[in-house]
Amino acid sequence: MEAALKTIIEETILFVKQELQEAEAGHDWFHIERVYKNALQINESEKGNDLIVALGSLLHDIADPKFHNGDEDLGPTIAYKFMSKLGLESSVKDHVANIIRHISYKQSFENQAFDSLELHIVRDADRLDAIGAIGIARAFTYGGFKNRVLYDPNIKPTEFTNKEAYKNSNGTTINHFYEKLLLLKDKFHTNKGKELALKRHQFMEEYLQQFYAEWEGK
């Protein structure tokens, strides 16, 4: 890693740690760190722009809209201002801001106004952290944070068809598996992301089988 890139990453890590020190456990610095590592692993195969992949993964949740009254502009704005202090080119800042703006699952309900290899890499890296063992832990952490029902057999999963319905949903945590987590496997773009997602997807299916068995006292 060249010295300039290393310095930028180090400064970005310090900034993100400071900004997210009070964040909910599923969207804290450790989530960012895991996504960053996932992105680096995927990028070894995909050969995207190293700087944009690094910044996109480190800054992608700098102000997650669901913790900021649904404000989808705040994250890109904070990231852009920070990158300006680093003296980065406008093309880099614009690209990273667009990654932040388009990375969320809820954006999949709309026609994408922006697309790039680096977005695919960072989005796949983020989605990897939403599935598997850690994805399960994060789902229940967020469900507890929102005081959601763990599971209710009488409440069926919803098949969302638009962004607003998804954003406003307040279903059970187990339903969230069917409404999002189990759907992610088929929404990866990169070959490495698809490969890594398969094992994590299978683990979630096994977990649900065990959950239902225990729910029935077996």
Helices and strands as residue ranges (DSSP letters): H 3-19, G 25-27, H 29-46, H 50-59, G 65-67, H 74-85, H 90-102, G 105-109, H 117-128, H 132-145, H 163-167, H 173-179, G 181-187, H 191-215
